[in-house]
Amino acid sequence: MKVSFKSKGEEETKKIAFSLAELLFPSSVVALKGPLGAGKTQFAKGVASALGIKESVSSPTFNILKCYFSGKMPFYHIDAYRLEDGINIDIGLEEVVEGDGITLIEWPEFVPQLTKKALQVQFQIISDTERKITLESDLICYESILSVLEEKMKL
């Protein structure tokens, strides 16, 4: 199933992510694809907000992984950009993805072994402020979530 939304700014991107996060379950994996500046980190902030995380959320580009435990369930934010060369790939990220929280992975193309069972989210830049956000999965667990999300966002 595939659903798309148009975001007219950062707050709308966060709202879409917030609504999605309310439907996710422990061990959910969400793969965020798109160019720099497309809204992936804003999306992560929306997920964190839905989980009740009060800490400031930023892209973990230099850390690769940031963990947040102050919310309703653990939130793991992976930025795989620095794993492009495949050299440092074996750093234990599998344990996080298979864990008890929600995992968001930016630049999932550099860690395809971690995203086999992920909900795919594609960001497309339309203008300086507008984005097209497409969520897609053929896994039953995410298809039902996408169906509910689509209805929820119509309201």
Secondary structure, DSSP 8 states (H G I E B T S, - for coil): -EEEEEESSHHHHHHHHHHHHTT--TT-EEEEE--TTSSHHHHHHHHHHHTT--S-----TTTSEEEE-SSSS-EEEEEGGGGTTSTT--SSHHHHHTSSSEEEEESGGG-GGG-TT-EEEEEEE-SSS-EEEEEE--SHHHHHHHHHHHHHHH-
